[in-house]
């Protein structure tokens, strides 16, 4: 009979902190999530769009797991925008999906958005027992990394992957964060070291390196290559979305 096995979270002794990487949500049960600040990563495209939307003045983004949960908000009579994506496409009957071009200032400023996606919101809901959940993307890479370095907490970078499988783009971004944390007193696990090694391979031209990704190929078949290019822009925003109750809002730093 199999037993649950948990990765031992390092103690915060003498200011020591751990920076760990969960390569897929399927591995989250191996971590004591409650011991970490969790960074949810879904580069193509959910967390990129969330960061862009919050930067552009969205009042809040409510992440939900299921399309039906998103649709239920329509019955509440609230002036919310409803966004639903599955397998890269907008679900019929919803305002939009998770393309960053749907999260412009003109569309989202002052609005609350209810969002469900294939991978990103799934990873977020599995991380709900964390000390705090924030959202990461290349768009807010430096702002996020600088803030993490000010926190006397262990950090877990959760890669949303693709339907519980490993993917390159989320892992490479995790490696980019590790690059900014590794000399700041964080102890790294093997997945963090591997992610950072991957970042070293691709960092000189992230766009070219990630052209080979399977999810990138899916998006190309949908004719939305511009979304890919947009999501790989570095430091376009400074907003750090944080989960407060059921809503993602801008972190006050």
C-alpha positions as CSV (number, residue, x, y, z in Angstrom):
1,X,0.0,0.0,0.0
2,X,1.5,3.3,-1.1
3,X,2.0,6.2,1.3
4,X,2.0,9.9,0.6
5,X,5.5,11.3,0.4
6,X,6.2,14.9,1.1
7,X,9.3,16.9,0.2
8,X,10.8,18.3,3.4
9,X,10.6,22.0,3.4
10,X,13.8,23.6,4.7
11,X,13.5,25.5,8.0
12,X,14.0,29.2,8.1
13,X,17.0,29.0,10.3
14,X,19.4,32.0,10.4
15,X,17.4,33.7,7.6
16,X,17.8,30.7,5.3
17,X,15.2,30.3,2.6
18,X,14.4,27.7,0.0
19,X,13.5,28.4,-3.6
20,X,12.0,25.3,-5.1
21,X,10.3,24.5,-8.4
22,X,7.3,22.2,-9.0
23,X,7.6,21.2,-12.6
24,X,3.9,20.2,-13.0
25,X,0.8,20.5,-10.8
26,X,0.7,16.7,-10.7
27,X,3.7,16.9,-8.4
28,X,2.1,19.4,-5.9
29,X,1.0,16.7,-3.5
30,X,4.7,16.0,-2.8
31,X,5.2,19.5,-1.4
32,X,4.0,21.0,1.9
33,X,2.4,23.9,0.0
34,X,1.4,25.6,3.3
35,X,5.1,26.3,4.0
36,X,5.6,28.5,0.9
37,X,4.8,31.6,-1.0
38,X,3.6,30.1,-4.2
39,X,4.2,31.7,-7.6
40,X,1.8,30.3,-10.2
41,X,3.2,30.3,-13.8
42,X,1.3,29.8,-17.0
43,X,3.3,31.7,-19.6
44,X,1.1,30.8,-22.6
45,X,-1.1,32.6,-21.7
46,X,-3.1,32.8,-18.4
47,X,-0.6,34.3,-16.0
48,X,0.8,36.7,-18.7
49,X,-2.8,38.0,-19.3
50,X,-3.5,38.2,-15.6
51,X,-0.4,40.4,-15.0
52,X,-1.3,42.6,-18.0
53,X,-4.9,42.9,-16.9
54,X,-4.0,43.9,-13.4
55,X,-1.4,46.4,-14.7
56,X,-4.1,47.9,-16.9
57,X,-6.4,48.6,-14.1
58,X,-8.6,45.6,-13.7
59,X,-10.2,45.9,-10.3
60,X,-9.9,42.1,-9.7
61,X,-9.7,38.8,-11.6
62,X,-11.5,35.9,-10.0
63,X,-9.9,32.5,-11.1
64,X,-12.3,29.5,-11.2
65,X,-11.6,25.9,-12.1
66,X,-14.6,25.0,-14.2
67,X,-16.4,26.6,-17.2
68,X,-19.6,26.1,-15.3
69,X,-18.4,28.1,-12.3
70,X,-17.5,30.9,-14.7
71,X,-20.9,30.8,-16.4
72,X,-22.7,30.8,-13.0
73,X,-21.5,34.4,-12.4
74,X,-23.8,35.5,-15.3
75,X,-26.8,34.5,-13.1
76,X,-25.6,36.8,-10.2
77,X,-26.5,39.9,-12.2
78,X,-23.1,41.5,-11.6
79,X,-21.3,43.6,-14.2
80,X,-18.4,41.1,-14.5
81,X,-16.6,40.2,-17.7
82,X,-16.5,36.4,-18.1
83,X,-13.4,34.8,-19.7
84,X,-13.1,31.1,-20.5
85,X,-10.5,29.2,-22.4
86,X,-10.1,25.5,-23.2
87,X,-7.4,24.0,-25.4
88,X,-6.3,27.4,-26.5
89,X,-9.7,28.6,-27.8
90,X,-12.3,30.9,-26.3
91,X,-15.3,28.9,-25.0
92,X,-18.4,29.8,-26.9
93,X,-20.7,32.3,-25.2
94,X,-18.0,34.0,-23.1
95,X,-16.7,37.6,-23.4
96,X,-13.1,36.4,-24.2
97,X,-10.5,33.9,-23.3
98,X,-6.9,34.3,-22.1
99,X,-5.3,36.3,-24.9
100,X,-3.4,39.2,-23.5
101,X,-4.9,41.4,-26.2
102,X,-8.2,41.0,-24.4
103,X,-6.8,42.6,-21.3
104,X,-6.1,46.1,-22.5
105,X,-6.8,49.2,-20.5
106,X,-9.8,50.0,-22.7
107,X,-11.4,46.7,-22.0
108,X,-10.6,45.9,-18.4
109,X,-9.9,49.1,-16.4
110,X,-12.2,49.2,-13.4
111,X,-13.7,45.8,-14.3
112,X,-13.8,42.5,-12.4
113,X,-13.1,39.5,-14.6
114,X,-14.0,35.9,-13.9
115,X,-11.5,33.6,-15.6
116,X,-11.1,29.9,-16.2
117,X,-8.3,28.3,-18.3
118,X,-7.0,24.9,-19.1
119,X,-3.9,25.0,-17.0
120,X,-3.3,28.2,-15.0
121,X,-6.4,28.4,-12.9
122,X,-6.1,24.6,-12.2
123,X,-2.6,25.1,-10.8
124,X,-3.7,28.1,-8.7
125,X,-6.6,26.2,-7.1
126,X,-4.3,23.3,-6.2
127,X,-2.0,25.8,-4.4
128,X,-4.7,27.4,-2.2
129,X,-3.2,26.2,1.0
130,X,0.0,28.3,0.4
131,X,1.0,31.2,2.7
132,X,0.4,33.5,-0.2
133,X,-0.2,33.1,-3.9
134,X,1.2,35.5,-6.5
135,X,1.2,35.4,-10.3
136,X,4.4,35.3,-12.4
137,X,5.2,36.0,-16.0
138,X,8.0,37.4,-18.1
139,X,6.0,40.6,-18.1
140,X,6.6,41.2,-14.4
141,X,9.8,39.1,-14.0
142,X,12.0,41.7,-12.2
143,X,9.3,43.2,-10.1
144,X,8.2,39.8,-8.9
145,X,11.8,38.6,-8.2
146,X,12.7,41.7,-6.3
147,X,9.6,41.3,-4.1
148,X,10.3,37.6,-3.5
149,X,13.8,38.5,-2.3
150,X,12.3,40.9,0.4
151,X,10.2,38.0,1.8
152,X,11.6,35.9,4.6
153,X,9.8,32.9,3.3
154,X,10.3,29.8,1.2
155,X,9.3,30.2,-2.4
156,X,7.7,27.5,-4.6
157,X,7.5,28.2,-8.3
158,X,4.5,26.2,-9.6
159,X,4.6,25.5,-13.4
160,X,1.1,25.0,-14.7
161,X,2.4,22.9,-17.6
162,X,0.0,21.4,-20.1
163,X,-2.7,19.2,-18.7
164,X,-0.4,18.1,-15.8
165,X,2.5,17.5,-18.1
166,X,5.9,19.3,-18.1
167,X,6.4,22.2,-20.5
168,X,9.4,24.2,-21.5
169,X,8.0,27.8,-21.3
170,X,6.9,27.6,-17.7
171,X,10.1,25.9,-16.6
172,X,12.3,28.4,-18.4
173,X,10.5,31.2,-16.7
174,X,11.0,29.5,-13.3
175,X,14.7,29.3,-14.2
176,X,14.6,33.1,-14.9
177,X,13.3,33.8,-11.4
178,X,15.9,31.4,-9.9
179,X,18.6,33.4,-11.8
180,X,17.6,36.5,-9.8
181,X,17.3,34.6,-6.5
182,X,20.1,32.1,-6.5
183,X,22.7,34.5,-5.1
184,X,20.4,36.0,-2.5
185,X,20.7,33.2,0.1
186,X,18.1,30.9,-1.2
187,X,18.8,27.1,-1.0
188,X,17.8,25.5,-4.3
189,X,16.3,22.1,-5.0
190,X,17.3,20.0,-8.0
191,X,14.3,21.2,-10.0
192,X,15.3,24.8,-9.4
193,X,18.8,24.0,-10.5
194,X,17.5,22.3,-13.6
195,X,15.2,25.1,-14.5
196,X,18.0,27.6,-14.1
197,X,20.2,25.5,-16.3
198,X,17.4,25.5,-18.9
199,X,17.3,29.3,-18.7
200,X,21.0,29.5,-19.3
201,X,20.5,27.6,-22.6
202,X,17.6,29.8,-23.8
203,X,18.2,33.2,-22.2
204,X,20.0,34.9,-25.1
205,X,16.9,34.6,-27.3
206,X,13.9,33.3,-25.4
207,X,11.6,33.8,-28.3
208,X,13.6,31.7,-30.6
209,X,14.3,29.0,-28.0
210,X,10.6,28.7,-27.1
211,X,9.4,28.4,-30.8
212,X,10.0,24.7,-30.4
213,X,7.4,24.3,-27.5
214,X,4.4,22.0,-28.0
215,X,2.0,24.6,-26.7
216,X,3.5,27.2,-28.9
217,X,2.7,24.9,-31.8
218,X,-0.9,24.6,-30.6
219,X,-1.2,28.3,-30.5
220,X,0.3,28.8,-34.0
221,X,-2.3,26.4,-35.4
222,X,-4.9,28.7,-33.9
223,X,-3.3,31.6,-35.7
224,X,-2.3,33.5,-32.6
225,X,1.5,33.7,-32.9
226,X,1.3,37.4,-31.8
227,X,0.1,36.2,-28.3
228,X,3.3,34.1,-28.0
229,X,5.5,37.1,-28.8
230,X,3.6,39.3,-26.4
231,X,3.9,36.9,-23.5
232,X,7.7,36.7,-23.9
233,X,8.2,40.4,-23.4
234,X,10.3,41.0,-20.3
235,X,9.4,43.6,-17.7
236,X,6.5,45.2,-19.5
237,X,4.7,45.5,-16.2
238,X,5.5,46.0,-12.5
239,X,2.1,44.8,-11.1
240,X,2.2,41.6,-9.0
241,X,-1.2,40.0,-8.8
242,X,-1.9,38.4,-5.4
243,X,-4.8,36.2,-4.4
244,X,-6.9,37.8,-1.7
245,X,-9.8,35.6,-0.7
246,X,-11.1,34.5,-4.1
247,X,-9.8,37.5,-6.1
248,X,-6.5,38.3,-7.7
249,X,-5.7,42.0,-7.1
250,X,-2.6,44.2,-7.3
251,X,-0.1,43.5,-4.5
252,X,0.7,46.7,-2.5
253,X,4.4,46.9,-2.0
